[in-house]
Amino acid sequence: MNEPVSFETSRGPTSREAPTEFPSSGEGAPVPLERQEAMLALGRRAMDPPEEVVFLQESAAMIARLLGVEHSGVAQCTPEGQLLVCLALNSQSGTVVERVGTQSRRSLAAFALEQGEPVIVEDWGREVRLSDPLLQRHGFSVALAVPLKAGQRRFGVLLAGSPRPVTLSDDDVLFAENISYLVTATIARRKTEEALELARSFADRLMQTLGAMVLVLDPKGRILRVNRTCERITGFPAADLEGRVIHEVFPVTNRPELFTTVFRRVASGSSPVEYESALVAKDGTQWYIAWSYSGVNAPDGSLERVIATGIDVTALRQATETGDGGAEAVDAQAASPAGKKPRGGTAETLLRERRHSPRRPYPYLQAIAYVLDGHLPALTDFFQVECHDIAGAGFSFLSSRPPQSDTLVVALGRHPRLTHLSARVIHATRIEHRGKPMFLIGCAYLGRVRY
């Protein structure tokens, strides 16, 4: 753990002085230059701050020194909705740590957070707004609390006080408030960076575990990143793909204008843009992929990234073209490991906004299970529904009830060789089927799920 540091100032390019002992306000306040030097030192510290509690303690101690008072402290907001108060008293009394509630009339820190501005208590005997048994018990006859708050985000409170009667001027309060703004911005930035890193880490893990191909492209179609599924299906390692233009690596026969059309539509906000095409792997194996392109915009609205996802629908496509049973086709795909050549081969490219690929009526019982609260269903959660039709990129089924969530898992094939695909609910339409009111629920496949 980092130890608190003293904010020392330098009077010259090579000289260093011991920390200055500042007199109390009643004995002559520090000159503004000393406070500016201390704020500069704190600003430098904020560029690479220590852990949060240490940084708060250092900041509160600096305020206390420059106001000429003996005590300092911090109050941090806990996940349980309480305040963890740490008081640094004079050398004889040491440090006190205690949890307090957030009732504003029983805590100066809670009251300052509620008010959103600095609060001074100069005489507890005459104070009518609140009391604070903790501060009163430990000799804070005079106390100043400055909240660390950004919008609705609360980070804590900086405290300074004295057992002696001390008058804090408007300049003293303004100085403490300026420190609080710097500390708040530093903590908010760090928490935002941590949240972004967590989101990036989660997105990276999710990208690498998806059963679908995922490619991250720049606005000109250059490949920036790919996941392991893309490497496995195409036979190209990531190093051979990154930096190359996607239509040069995976050209679409007889449709050189296809990618231009796709990127123009994505840039105009018409995403996702979807189409199906054949893909020739490095070893010559031909797959049939259902692609979906979505744009990610920069803050100014310009296109910053394009996310391309591809689902292997080779076997399902064969089922719709030949009229063979869907289960048999999926069985063939499940028996063919990724990277091995599947049966059959070619198909015409078809660009579509939602679903232009033909669907064939295909009545059979299909096992599905809904994804609830972000958790994959257990194998015992699957139940059978009546399939209405099927295509290479999705299917629809009949249900007496509306969908329980917008995502589900489909179990294709025959036990024990089942293929599980995740699917997104595209629509739920009320219809009459065999004289009964029903929902026709259409779904688009997202990728393979492994149990």
N, C-alpha and C positions, 0 to 999 in steps of 0.2 A: 504493500500500500504506500502511496506517495505521502510524505510528511508535509504538513503545512509549511509554507515558506514565508519569510519576511519580505515585504515589498520595500527594497532599499532604493535610494536615488543616487545618482552620480552627478557631482558638480563639475566634472571635467572629463576630457577624453580618456584619461588614464587613472584618475583618482577614484577611490571607493571610500565611502563613509559608513560608519555604523548606523543602524536604523535610528532615525530621529525620535526623541521623546517629545511629544507634543503636549503643551499645557492645555488645561481645560479652557472652555469658552470664557469662564469668568476671569481667567488670568491672562487672556490675550489669545485670540484665535490664530491658527496657522495661516500663513500667507497663502494666497491663491496658487502661487507657483508650486508649492509643496504638494498641494492637492492635485494639480495638473500632472506633476511627475508621478504621483501614486496611481492616477488613472491611466497614464501611459504604461506604467509597469503592469497594471492589471490587464490592459488591452493586449500587451505582448503575451501575457500568461494565457489569455483566452484563445490565442491562435493554436495552442496545443495544450489544452487544460488537463489537469489531473482528473481523477474520478470525481463525480459530482459532489459528494459530501465534502471532500477536501477543498474543492474550489469554492464552495459556499462558505466554509469556515474561514478560509483565507480572506474572502471578500468582507465578511462580517467583522473580522478582526481588524482589517484595514480601516473600515468605517469608524470603529470604536477608537482606534489610535488617533485618527485625524480629527475626531470630534472631542478628544480629550476625556473620554470616559473609560471606566475600568472593565466593564463587562461587555461581552459579545455573545451572539448565539444565532442558531439557524433553526428553522422549522421546515421539515420536508413533508410533502403530501405522500401518504402511504396508499398502496392499492386497496387497503381495507377502509379507506375514507377517513382516516385519522391524521393527526399531525405528530410527527416524531420531532420533539424539541431537544436540541443539544445546546447547553449553555456552557460557555467558556468563562469561568469566573476568575477572580484574582488568584494568584499563585497559592494562597493558603487554602482556598476552597476547592480548586481543581475544576473538574468537568462534571456536569449533571446531564443525564439523558433520561427523558420521560415521554411517554405517549400521552397526548391530550385529545379531547374531542374537538369537534369543529363548531361547537356552540359559541357564537360570536360574543356573547355576553360573559363567557367564562374563560376567554383566551384572547390576549392581545393579538397574537398571530392570526387566529381565525377571524377576528374583527377586521384586521388590515386586509386580509384576502377578500372578505366580503365587501369592504369599501372600495378596494382597488386603488388605494392611494396611501401615502405614508400617514401614520398615526402616532402622535406624541402623547404620552402621559407624564405630566410634571408633578402631580401630587395625587397619590391613590386615595387620600382622605377626601379629596374634593371631586374625584372622578365619578361621574354619574352614568357614563355610557356602558362601562364594563368593569369587570374585575379579572384578575389573573393570579390565582393562588400560587402557582408555580413561580412566577417572577417575583411576587411579593415575598414569598418564603425565602428566596435566595438573594435578596438585597437589591432588587431593581427599583430603587425609589423613584428614579427617572428612567423612562424607557421610550425608545423609538423603534417602530416596526415598519419596514418597507416591503411591500409584497412583490413577489416574482410572478407576474401574470401576463400572459399574451392572449388576448381575446378570451376564449372560454378555457384555455389551458392554464392550469395552476401548477406551479413548480415548488413553491414554498415561500418563506419569509426570511429576511435578514433582520437581526435584532441587535441593538446596542443600548447600553444603559449604565447607570452609576448609582452607588449607594448614597452619593452626596447630592445636595441640591445643585443642579446644573441647569442653566438656561440655554436651550438650543435655539439658535437663530434661524431665520428663513434660509440663509445661505447654507447652514448646516444640513437642513432638511433637503434642500435642492441638491447638494453634493451627494447625499446618501441615495436620493432618488436616481440621479444619473448613474451611480454605480449599479443600482438594481436593474436599470435598463440594459446595461452592458452584460450583466450576469444572465438576465433573462434571455437575451438574444443568443448568448453562448450556449446555454442549456437547450434552448429550442432547436438551435442548429444541430447540436450533437444528437438529440433525440430523433430529429428528422433524418439525419445521416444513418443512424442505427436502424430506423424503420425502413429506409430505402435499401440498406444492405440486407436486412431480413427478407424484404420483398424480392430482391434480386436472387438471393439464395434459394428462396422457395420456388421462384419462377424457373431457375436453372434446374433444380431437382425435378420439378414437374415436367419441364421440357424433355429431360433425359429419360424419364420413366414412361412417357406417353407411348402408346402403341402406334400412333400416327407419325408420319414424317413431319418434321417441323424445320422450316428454313426461315431465317431472319435476313431480309434483304434491305438494301438502301433504295432510295427513290429511283435509281437508274437500273435496278435489278441485279446489282452485284450481291453475291452471297456473303453475308457477314458471319453467320453461325448456322450450324446444323446440329441435329440431335443424333443419338446413336441409332435410332430406327432408320433414319435417312442413310447413314453410313452402311447399315446392314442390307437394306433393300437395294441400294444403288451399287454397292460394292466399292464406292469411292470413300477413302478416308477424308476426314474433315479438312486436313491440310491441302488436299487436292481440289476441294470445292471452294473454300473460302477465298474471296477476292475475284472469283470468276462470275461472269454474267449468266444468269440462270438459263436463258434460252439458248446459250451456246453449249451448256453442259447437257441440258435436257430439251433438245429441239422437238417441236411438234411437226410431224410430217405434213407438208402441203399447207401449213398455216403459219407462215413467217410473221404475219401481222397480229397473231393472237396475243402475244405478250404486250405489244404496244396497246392493244385494246384493253387488256386487263389493267395495266398500270394507269391508263387514262381514266378508266372508270373508278379505280381505287382513289386516285388523286382527287377526283371530283366528289368524293364522299359516298359513292355507290358501293359500299362494302357491307357484307362480304360479296365478292365476285367469285362465282363457282363454275367449274367446267370439269370435264373428264377427258383424259388423254392417255395414250400408251406411253410407257417409259421404258427405255432400253438401258439395262444395267451395264456395268463395266464389262461383265463376262458375256454380254449378248442376250441375257435373259430378258424377256419382255413381260412387263407387268402392266396392269391397267389401274390408274390412280384417279381418285376423285379429289380434285384440288379445291381449296378455298383460300382466297386472298383477302386480307383485312388490313386497312391502313392504320398507322399510329401517327397522329399529328403532333407537331411541335406547338409550343405555347402561342406562336403567331398564326397558327392555323395551317401552316405548310406541311406537306407530307414529310415525315422524318424517317419512318421505318415501314416496311411491309412484312407482315407475318403470313407465310404460306404454309398451309398444312395439307398433307396428302394422305389419303386412306387407301390401302390396297383393296380394291373391289374386283379383282380379277375373277375369282370364282363366282361372285354374285352376278357379275356382268355376263358370264357364260350361262348362268341359269336363266337370265332373262332373254338371251339371244337364242338359245337352243330349246327352251321350254323344258329342260331337265328340272328335276326336283331341286329346290333350294337346299334342302338338307344334304343331298348327295354332293352337290357342288361344294358346299362348305366343308363337308367331310374331306373332300379331295384336297382343299386348301389347307385344312388343319393337319393333314398327313404330310404335306409338303413343307419342310422347314423353310424359314426365311433365308433367302439367298439361293434356294434351289428353284429350278425352272418349273412354273406351274403349267397346267395344261392349256393348250390353245394359245391364242395370241393377239390378233390385231383388232382394232376398233377405231371408228372415226372420231375425231375430236369434235366436241360439242361444247360451245361456250353458253353459259346460262346465268341468269341472275338468281333464280331460286331453284327450280327444277324443271328442266326441259327434257331430260332423258325419259324415254317412255317407261311407264310402269305397266306391268301386266297383272291382271287379276290372278290371285294365287291364294285361294282359301285353304288355310290349314291352321292348326293350333300352334301358337308361338309362345315360348316361355320368356317372360320379362320380369323385371323387378325394378322399382323406383329407387333412385339415389336420394336419400333423405338426410338433411342437415350436413351435406357434404361427405357422407360416409357411404362407401360401397356397400351394396346389400349383401347379406350372407347368402350362401347357396340355398338355404332353407326358405329364403324370402321369395323365391321365384314362383310365379303362378302363370297359368295359361290364359291367353287371350286369342280371339279369332282374328287371324291376319286377313286384311282386305286386299292389299296388293303389295308388290315388291319391285324394287329397281336396284340398280347398281349402287346407288348412294343412300338408299333409305327404304322405308316401308311404312305402311299404315295399318292400323288395327282398330277393332271395334271394342267399345267399352260402355258399360251402363253408367259409369261414373266419369267425371272429368279427371284429367291427369293429376296425380298427387304431387308431382314436382315437374320441373322443366327438363330433367335429365333422367335417363333410365339405362339399364343394362339389358341387352338382348342375348339369350343363349341360343346359338345356332348349331345345327348338326345333331348327332345322336350320341347319347351317353355310351361310353365314357369319353368320346372324342368330341367335346363341346368347344366351340369358339365363342368367346364372350366379347361383344362389341358395346361400347357406350354410344348413346344416341341422344340427340337434343330434340325436344318436342317443338315442331314448327307450327303446328296449328291443332286446334281441337274444335271440330265443327259439329253442331247438333244436326242429326239426321233422323229419319225414321227407317228402321231396318226390321223387316218382317213384322210390321205393324207395331213395333215398340220404339219409343224414343231412345236413341243411342248417341254416343259421341264417336265420330270418326277422327282418330288421332294420328296425325302424320309426323314422322320422325326422320331425321337425317343422321347418318352414322358419323361419329366423331373419331373413333379409334379403337384399338384393341385393348381389352382389359384382361389382365392375367390373374387367375386365382391360384 
